[in-house]
Amino acid sequence: MHEDVERCVRAVQSKDARFDGWFFTGVVTTGIYCRPSCPVVPPKPENMRFYPSAAAAQQAGFRACKRCRPDASPGSPQWNERADVVARAMRLIADGIVDREGVPGLASRLGYSTRQIERQLQAELGAGPLALARAQRAQTARLLIETSALPMSDVAFAAGFASIRAFNDTVREVFALTPTELRDRVARGHPASRRAAASAVQPSTEAAVPEVTLALRLPFRAPLFPDNLFGHLAATAVPGVEEWRDGAYRRTLRLPNGYGIVALRPHPDHVQCTLSLTDLRDLTIAISRCRRMLDLDADPVAVDDLLRTDPVLAPLVDKAPGRRVPHTVDAAEFAVRAVLGQQVSTAAARTHAARLVTAHGEQIVDPGGGLTHLFPDPAALADLDPETLAFPKTRRTTLTSLVAALAAGEIDLGVGSDWIEARSQLAELPGVGPWTIETIAMRALGDPDAFIPGDLGVKIAADGLGLPTTPAALTRRAAAWRPWRAYAVQYLWATGDHAINRLPA
């Protein structure tokens, strides 16, 4: 979009928040870059320069605006909508792959050479993978500087910088302030109650305890209808791993350097996020996974505008616009849960999952609630005895085959996976049919066009709305909803009286 200068100028002049994250505006007279909705008086069009990413604006010599904080805007919806190599690379960078494995690791996961990846990212985003990862580190550093009382050395370490010098230089270059000046500025401008202090907890001899707790605000593009999003997560919550407590959805997170516990509470203009981590290096990854789970980088206006063109869906969209697709923080976990949920009720699926968690999950300590375990990863389930599973033999075979394939790396369901290839790999497993494949594609892979015409809830909704009810006929009818069929499913489900459609009391 940044190449459409006229459209970008109109968005900036109207302060249109819908385009935050789509592009960034550099102002040549001030040397700063902003998000389109920046509250300051818009610059003259001839003084505007448009960039596809914050990293590109930083490479061009612009520093981040202190008013609109462009680095904290919602991410571009393109990276969750598209399945090409650039989108897959951006999802992997957001998940911290470059910080953990470097550019060669990123290229290896995508099946390209480092030169090919750098060339494609540079061509589309104006910055290579190292610059994009650096911009992400800068955002994490600012977040920790402004919302915690951590020593600067700990902030640098947690944000992923290799040295204190690199941390100081990057913060000064991006924000035109030293780390100390940035913290002092926030302390002067905001009451102490608005700053979330990092709180250490007493260590435990039984299990690792989260060492630090941070309170954050996760932005999103309006509108956002939280009922089906949080209602679905709460209604399908696995005891011990997830819970609804005090108006917030809470769950455990398996992270590269430890584990975390997150509490997510919806507000009209943001989602309140309270993160407790055993290792601060996982902060960026945890935030990215929570945003992905809640589908916060979606473009609800584009989705709803298309679905409104169908006279059957239009009343549903108008009644509650901004529905999101509830995703997951762990694709392998969700794939296992999808198999457990085959042809059984929501309650039965939770019971089966809870038994797996109790028998094979890693125990954790939750000082603030009732969470007890991490969901077992494929390696922990690899030696699962099928005879201990209280469901039919065919489904036992399906589950053990899936776990074995995931543990061996034969199926890639990660954030950088190829959606078409993943579907093909899943289809080769015994007992994995279209419903399971598309459910995993919708909620684990994040494909916005995944569609489950054979789902019972979709069939009931289709029948009530006068739509075809056979999978083939409904798929043909749903062609007009592409590429947003996963969102159409949310509106169809909403016609039923089910706990997934409402916030818990």
Disulfide bonds with the S-S distance in Angstrom:
none
